[in-house]
Amino acid sequence: MVVSVLALAAGSILGYYARQSIAKKQLSTAEGKVSNMLEEAEKKAQEIGLAAKNKAVEILEEAKKKEKERESQIYRMEQRIEKREETIDKKMEELDRGKIALENKVEEIKNIKLEAEKTRQEELMRLEKIAGLNKEQAKNILLQLTEEENRDVLAEKISRLENEGKKSLEERARSIMTQAIQKYAGSHSAEVTTSTINIPSDDLKGKIIGREGRNIKALERATGVEIIVDDTPEAIVISGFDPVRREIARIALGKLIEDGRIHPTRIDEAVEYAKKEVDNKVREAGEAAAYDLGIVGLNPKLLYLVGRLRYRTSFGQNVLIHSVEVAHLSGALAAELGADVAVAKKAGLFHDIGKAVDHEIQGTHVEIGVKILEKFGVAKEVIDAMKSHHEEYPFETSESFIVAAADAISASRPGARKDSLENYLKRLEELEAVASSFPAVEKVYAIQAGREIRVFVKPEEVDDFGAMKLAKSIAEKIEEDLKYPGEIKVNVLRETRAVEYAR
């Protein structure tokens, strides 16, 4: 029992010491780890600190380098500014010296003028003393002698000045009257210079105008008229002095409205279609006029020229209607007077045929008409009968008197003609002719009642700067050659198109 107790006590003591020994070993192991960790941490801290110092040194050196570069730039700029200031100072000194020199020159010129005037007065006084006459007396004697020696020349000059003054006054009076008449002939002018197209809906106006106006600009460019899209309900107005252009625009616009597709390519196609349509109408008009008069056997090309008169006016009177009317009157008068009715009718129909192309060929419409009829082999008696209606040629046959009388009757009936409108249209044609006389001009259109002219040039021959020069040259020529109220805007347009097909 005692031995057991002693053994138990010895075992407890040994266990205690063993546990203490193990705990110390474990503690020394943990302390070692902590110590190692602290050493590693210190090393890393030293490395980081060293890297930070190196980085700070690099940043500082970079900042010093940039600062030196800035200082160098500032120095160079200061040097340039100093040089410029020196140059400016030198120029200012030169200007001051030049100003002083100019002032001295001005003073010298003034002195020279005073001396010259003084010398002139002295010479004049000396001459008056020698001649015994003063300035006014000498002037009167000289004028008297000149008048006596050149009496006939002076009389001729006075007469010419009087005639020129009278002509100028007549032109001025005619211009004033024309403008006054135009103000009170608005309804008639609108009938002759505008066409109205009815549209099914006002929504179509936006499509006709197009994005940024590209459709309406393309249509105006292709036809040479002005398209007026305003607040008028379900209507669009086509304005232009040339009835052929208006008719082409009317047909093309009608075709586009009917189709519903409106864009620049489609517009070009519609305009081409309209031109062919107008061409057919011209041919049909010539054939209808010949059929109405009972004239057969005429050359189709001659009938085509007659048909072109459908789109020509003279003093506001439609030339084709006037020609048919003259032919009927000539036939009736010839029948009453026992003259050749067939010759009289043909001469009446052809008497103004030159007006179909007088804007393309030089000469009066009578001279052009004679050449046309001779070219197509029309009988001489018909040519002799038609060429005298303006008394440019002598009356050779009784039919020539009849045609002249019929022309006067048709033109002089009340309401047949409007002088103011013809002058207005003639002015627009002259305006286009002036612009067309320049090289590289492709097309010319007068719009806005003659207040604006659009000139299309060949882009391969005229560059942008050349277009500006051309606009100025056209404006100057219009100022020199034409008389017009107000001002005219000259637009020179240069357009290049590139077209290719994908097949």
C-alpha positions in Angstrom: 0.0 0.0 0.0 2.8 2.3 1.0 4.7 1.3 -2.1 1.7 2.1 -4.3 1.3 5.5 -2.7 5.0 6.2 -3.2 4.9 5.0 -6.8 1.8 7.2 -7.5 3.6 10.2 -6.0 6.7 9.6 -8.0 4.7 9.2 -11.2 2.9 12.5 -10.6 6.1 14.3 -10.0 7.7 12.9 -13.1 4.6 13.8 -15.2 4.6 17.3 -13.9 8.3 17.8 -14.9 7.7 16.1 -18.2 4.8 18.4 -19.0 6.9 21.5 -18.0 9.7 20.4 -20.3 7.4 19.9 -23.2 5.7 23.3 -22.6 9.1 25.1 -22.6 10.1 23.4 -25.8 6.8 24.5 -27.4 7.2 28.0 -26.1 10.7 28.3 -27.4 9.5 27.1 -30.8 6.7 29.9 -31.0 9.1 32.5 -29.9 11.5 31.5 -32.6 8.7 31.8 -35.2 7.8 35.2 -33.9 11.4 36.3 -34.0 11.8 35.0 -37.5 8.6 36.9 -38.6 9.8 40.1 -37.0 13.2 39.8 -38.8 11.5 39.2 -42.1 9.1 42.1 -41.5 12.1 44.4 -40.7 13.9 43.3 -43.9 10.7 44.0 -46.0 10.3 47.3 -44.3 13.9 48.2 -45.1 13.4 47.1 -48.7 10.2 49.1 -49.1 11.8 52.2 -47.5 14.8 51.9 -49.8 12.5 51.5 -52.9 10.4 54.5 -51.8 13.6 56.6 -51.3 14.8 55.5 -54.8 11.4 56.4 -56.3 11.4 59.7 -54.5 14.9 60.5 -55.9 13.8 59.5 -59.4 10.7 61.7 -59.2 12.8 64.6 -57.8 15.3 64.2 -60.6 12.5 64.1 -63.2 10.9 67.2 -61.8 14.2 69.0 -61.8 14.7 67.9 -65.5 11.3 69.2 -66.5 11.9 72.4 -64.6 15.1 72.9 -66.5 13.3 72.2 -69.8 10.6 74.8 -68.9 13.2 77.3 -68.0 15.0 76.7 -71.3 11.7 77.1 -73.2 10.9 80.3 -71.3 14.3 81.6 -72.1 14.0 80.9 -75.8 10.6 82.5 -75.9 12.0 85.6 -74.1 14.7 85.7 -76.7 12.2 85.5 -79.6 10.0 88.2 -78.0 13.0 90.5 -77.6 14.0 90.0 -81.2 10.4 90.7 -82.3 10.3 93.8 -80.2 13.5 95.0 -81.7 12.1 94.3 -85.2 8.9 96.2 -84.4 10.9 99.1 -83.0 12.9 99.3 -86.2 9.8 99.2 -88.3 8.2 101.9 -86.2 11.2 104.0 -86.7 11.1 103.4 -90.4 7.4 104.3 -90.5 8.1 107.5 -88.5 10.8 108.5 -90.9 8.5 107.7 -93.9 5.7 109.7 -92.4 8.0 112.7 -91.9 9.3 112.3 -95.5 5.7 112.2 -96.8 4.8 115.3 -94.8 7.8 117.1 -96.2 6.7 116.0 -99.8 3.2 117.2 -99.2 4.5 120.5 -98.0 6.8 120.8 -101.1 3.9 120.0 -103.4 1.8 122.7 -101.8 4.5 125.2 -102.3 5.0 124.1 -105.9 1.3 124.5 -106.6 1.3 127.9 -105.0 4.2 129.0 -107.1 2.6 127.5 -110.3 -0.6 129.4 -109.6 1.3 132.6 -108.9 3.2 132.1 -112.2 0.0 131.4 -114.1 -1.6 134.6 -112.8 1.4 136.6 -113.6 1.5 135.2 -117.2 -2.2 135.7 -117.6 -1.9 139.4 -116.5 1.1 139.8 -118.9 -0.9 138.3 -121.8 -3.9 140.5 -121.0 -1.6 143.6 -120.9 -0.1 142.6 -124.3 -3.5 141.9 -125.9 -5.3 144.7 -124.3 -8.1 142.3 -123.3 -9.1 140.7 -120.1 -9.9 136.9 -119.7 -13.7 137.3 -120.3 -13.3 139.4 -123.4 -10.7 137.0 -124.9 -13.1 134.1 -124.1 -16.0 135.8 -125.8 -14.0 136.6 -128.9 -12.7 133.0 -129.1 -16.1 131.6 -128.8 -17.5 133.9 -131.4 -14.7 133.0 -133.9 -15.2 129.3 -133.2 -19.0 129.6 -133.7 -18.6 131.4 -137.0 -16.0 128.9 -138.3 -17.9 125.8 -137.1 -21.5 126.8 -137.4 -22.5 123.8 -139.5 -20.7 121.4 -137.1 -22.3 123.0 -134.1 -25.8 122.8 -135.7 -25.3 119.1 -136.4 -24.1 118.4 -132.9 -27.1 120.3 -131.4 -29.5 118.4 -133.6 -27.9 115.1 -132.6 -28.1 116.0 -128.9 -31.7 117.0 -129.3 -32.5 113.7 -131.0 -30.6 111.7 -128.4 -32.4 113.6 -125.6 -35.7 112.9 -127.3 -34.9 109.2 -127.7 -33.8 109.0 -124.1 -37.0 110.7 -122.9 -39.1 108.3 -125.0 -37.3 105.3 -123.6 -37.8 106.6 -120.1 -41.4 107.3 -120.7 -41.9 103.8 -122.2 -40.2 102.2 -119.2 -42.4 104.1 -116.8 -45.5 103.2 -118.7 -44.4 99.5 -118.9 -43.9 99.3 -115.2 -47.3 101.1 -114.5 -49.1 98.7 -116.9 -47.5 95.6 -115.3 -48.8 96.7 -111.9 -52.4 96.7 -113.3 -52.0 93.6 -115.5 -51.4 91.1 -112.8 -54.2 88.7 -113.7 -53.2 88.5 -117.4 -49.5 88.1 -116.5 -50.3 85.3 -114.1 -52.2 83.5 -116.8 -49.3 83.7 -119.2 -46.3 83.2 -116.9 -47.6 80.7 -114.3 -49.2 77.2 -114.3 -51.1 75.7 -111.4 -51.0 72.0 -110.5 -53.7 70.5 -108.2 -52.4 67.9 -105.8 -54.6 65.4 -103.9 -53.2 66.3 -100.5 -51.1 68.9 -98.8 -48.9 66.1 -97.4 -47.3 65.8 -100.9 -45.8 69.2 -100.6 -43.2 67.9 -98.1 -42.3 65.1 -100.5 -42.0 67.5 -103.4 -39.7 69.8 -101.4 -37.6 66.9 -100.1 -35.0 66.7 -97.4 -33.3 70.1 -97.2 -35.1 71.1 -100.4 -33.1 68.6 -102.6 -36.2 67.5 -104.6 -37.5 70.9 -105.5 -33.9 72.1 -106.3 -33.4 69.1 -108.6 -36.7 69.8 -110.4 -36.0 73.5 -110.8 -32.5 72.8 -112.1 -33.7 70.2 -114.6 -36.6 72.4 -115.9 -35.4 76.0 -115.4 -38.6 77.2 -113.7 -39.5 78.2 -110.2 -41.7 75.9 -108.2 -43.7 77.8 -105.6 -44.9 75.7 -102.7 -46.9 77.9 -100.3 -50.0 77.9 -98.1 -52.4 77.6 -101.1 -54.4 74.5 -100.3 -53.9 71.5 -102.6 -52.1 73.5 -105.2 -48.5 74.1 -106.5 -47.6 77.0 -108.8 -45.0 76.7 -111.6 -43.6 80.1 -112.5 -41.5 80.9 -115.6 -41.6 83.1 -118.7 -40.8 80.2 -121.1 -44.0 78.3 -121.7 -42.1 75.2 -123.0 -40.2 74.9 -119.7 -43.4 75.4 -117.7 -45.2 72.7 -119.7 -42.3 70.3 -119.2 -42.3 71.0 -115.4 -46.1 70.6 -115.3 -46.0 67.2 -117.0 -43.0 66.0 -115.0 -44.5 67.1 -111.6 -47.8 65.5 -112.5 -46.0 62.2 -113.4 -44.1 62.3 -110.0 -47.3 63.0 -108.1 -49.1 60.2 -109.8 -46.2 57.8 -109.2 -45.6 58.8 -105.6 -41.8 58.2 -105.7 -40.1 61.6 -105.6 -36.3 61.8 -105.5 -33.6 63.3 -107.7 -33.1 60.3 -109.9 -36.8 59.8 -110.4 -37.1 63.6 -111.2 -34.5 63.3 -114.0 -36.5 60.4 -115.5 -39.8 62.3 -115.2 -38.3 65.4 -116.9 -37.0 63.3 -119.8 -40.4 61.8 -120.1 -42.0 65.3 -120.1 -39.6 66.5 -122.8 -40.7 63.7 -125.1 -44.3 64.4 -124.2 -43.9 68.1 -125.1 -42.2 67.1 -128.3 -45.2 64.9 -129.2 -47.6 67.8 -128.4 -45.6 70.1 -130.6 -45.9 67.7 -133.5 -49.6 67.2 -132.9 -50.2 70.9 -132.7 -48.5 71.5 -136.1 -50.5 68.7 -137.7 -53.8 69.9 -136.1 -53.2 73.5 -137.5 -52.6 72.1 -141.0 -55.7 69.9 -140.7 -57.8 72.8 -139.5 -56.8 74.9 -142.5 -57.2 72.0 -145.0 -53.5 72.2 -146.0 -51.9 68.9 -147.0 -48.6 67.6 -148.4 -46.4 69.6 -146.0 -43.0 68.3 -144.8 -43.3 66.8 -141.2 -40.3 68.9 -140.1 -42.0 72.0 -141.3 -45.1 71.1 -139.4 -43.0 70.5 -136.3 -41.7 74.1 -136.5 -45.3 75.3 -136.9 -46.2 73.3 -133.7 -43.4 75.0 -131.8 -45.3 78.2 -132.2 -47.8 76.8 -129.7 -45.3 77.7 -127.0 -44.3 81.1 -128.3 -46.1 84.4 -127.6 -45.8 87.8 -129.2 -47.0 90.8 -127.2 -48.9 88.3 -125.0 -50.6 86.7 -128.0 -50.1 83.0 -128.7 -48.3 82.8 -132.1 -49.8 79.5 -133.3 -53.3 80.7 -132.6 -52.4 84.0 -134.3 -50.9 82.2 -137.3 -54.0 80.0 -137.7 -56.2 83.1 -137.3 -54.2 85.0 -140.0 -54.4 82.0 -142.3 -58.2 81.8 -142.0 -58.5 85.6 -142.5 -56.2 85.5 -145.5 -58.2 82.7 -147.1 -61.4 84.5 -146.6 -60.0 87.8 -148.0 -58.5 86.0 -150.9 -61.8 84.3 -151.7 -63.6 87.7 -151.6 -60.9 89.4 -153.8 -60.4 86.6 -156.2 -56.8 85.8 -155.2 -55.2 82.4 -154.7 -56.8 81.0 -151.5 -54.3 78.2 -151.0 -51.3 80.5 -151.4 -52.9 83.0 -149.0 -53.7 80.4 -146.4 -50.2 78.9 -146.5 -48.6 82.3 -146.4 -50.8 83.3 -143.4 -49.8 80.1 -141.6 -46.1 80.5 -142.2 -45.8 84.3 -141.9 -44.4 84.0 -138.3 -42.7 80.6 -138.6 -39.3 82.3 -138.0 -40.3 83.0 -134.4 -40.1 79.3 -133.7 -36.3 79.5 -133.8 -35.5 83.3 -133.7 -34.0 82.8 -130.2 -31.5 80.3 -131.7 -30.6 82.0 -135.1 -29.4 85.5 -135.9 -31.7 87.8 -137.9 -35.3 89.0 -137.9 -38.1 86.4 -137.8 -39.0 87.3 -141.4 -35.5 86.6 -142.7 -35.3 83.4 -140.7 -38.8 82.4 -142.0 -37.8 82.9 -145.6 -34.7 80.8 -145.2 -36.8 78.0 -143.5 -39.4 78.0 -146.3 -36.7 78.0 -149.0 -34.9 75.0 -147.2 -38.1 72.9 -147.3 -38.9 73.8 -150.9 -42.1 75.8 -150.3 -43.4 77.5 -153.4 -42.0 81.0 -154.3 -45.4 82.6 -154.4 -46.0 81.5 -150.8 -42.7 83.0 -149.7 -43.3 86.2 -151.6 -46.7 86.5 -149.9 -45.5 86.0 -146.4 -42.3 88.0 -146.4 -43.9 91.5 -146.8 -46.2 91.5 -143.8 -43.8 93.8 -141.9 -42.9 95.8 -145.0 -39.3 94.6 -144.8 -39.7 93.5 -148.4 -41.7 95.1 -151.2 -45.3 93.9 -151.9 -45.0 91.9 -155.1 -48.4 90.0 -155.2 -52.0 90.6 -154.2 -51.6 87.8 -151.7 -48.8 89.7 -149.9 -51.2 92.6 -149.3 -53.8 90.2 -148.1 -51.5 88.5 -145.6 -50.3 91.9 -144.2 -53.9 93.0 -143.8 -54.9 89.8 -142.1 -51.9 90.0 -139.7 -52.8 93.6 -138.8 -56.5 92.6 -138.2 -55.5 89.7 -135.9 -53.0 91.7 -134.0 -55.1 94.9 -133.6 -58.3 93.4 -132.3 -59.1 94.5 -128.7 -57.4 92.4 -126.0 -55.2 90.4 -128.5 -51.9 91.8 -127.4 -50.2 93.2 -124.3 -47.1 95.4 -125.0 -46.0 95.4 -121.3 -45.9 91.6 -121.1 -43.9 91.3 -124.3 -41.4 93.8 -123.0 -41.2 91.9 -119.8 -40.6 88.6 -121.6 -38.1 90.2 -124.0 -36.1 91.5 -121.0 -35.9 88.0 -119.5 -34.7 86.6 -122.8 -32.1 89.3 -123.1 -31.0 88.5 -119.5 -30.5 84.8 -120.3 -28.7 85.7 -123.6 -26.2 87.9 -121.8 -25.3 85.2 -119.3 -25.1 82.5 -122.1 -22.5 84.6 -124.0 -19.8 83.6 -121.5 -17.7 80.5 -122.3 -18.1 77.3 -120.1 -21.8 78.3 -119.4 -24.0 75.2 -119.9 -27.5 76.4 -119.0 -29.0 79.7 -117.9 -32.4 80.2 -116.3 -34.0 83.6 -115.4 -36.4 83.2 -112.4 -38.1 85.3 -109.8 -39.6 87.6 -112.5 -36.1 88.5 -113.6 -34.9 89.4 -110.2 -32.6 86.3 -110.1 -30.6 84.4 -112.7 -29.2 80.9 -112.3 -26.1 80.0 -114.4 -25.0 76.4 -114.6 -21.4 76.0 -115.7 -19.4 73.0 -116.9 -17.5 71.7 -113.7 -14.6 70.4 -115.7 -13.9 73.9 -117.1 -14.6 76.1 -114.2 -13.4 75.7 -110.6 -14.9 77.3 -107.5 -12.7 80.4 -107.7 -13.6 80.7 -111.4 -17.3 80.4 -110.6 -17.0 83.4 -108.3 -15.1 85.4 -111.0 -17.7 84.4 -113.6 -20.6 85.6 -111.3 -18.9 89.0 -110.9 -18.3 89.3 -114.7 -21.9 88.4 -115.6 -23.2 90.9 -113.1 -21.0 93.6 -114.6 -22.1 92.8 -118.1 -25.7 92.9 -117.1 -25.1 96.3 -115.6 -23.5 97.5 -118.8 -25.8 96.0 -121.4 -29.3 96.0 -119.9 -31.7 98.4 -118.3 -33.8 97.0 -115.4 -35.5 98.2 -112.2 -34.1 97.2 -108.9 -31.3 94.6 -108.7 -30.6 91.2 -110.2 -29.1 88.3 -108.2 -26.6 86.2 -110.2 -26.2 82.6 -109.0 -23.4 80.6 -110.6 -23.8 76.8 -109.8 -21.2 74.2 -110.4 -22.2 70.6 -110.0 -20.3 67.4 -110.6 -22.2 64.1 -110.8 -20.6 60.6 -110.7 -22.9 57.8 -112.0 -22.1 54.1 -112.1 -24.2 51.0 -112.5 -23.9 47.7 -110.5 -24.7 44.8 -112.8 
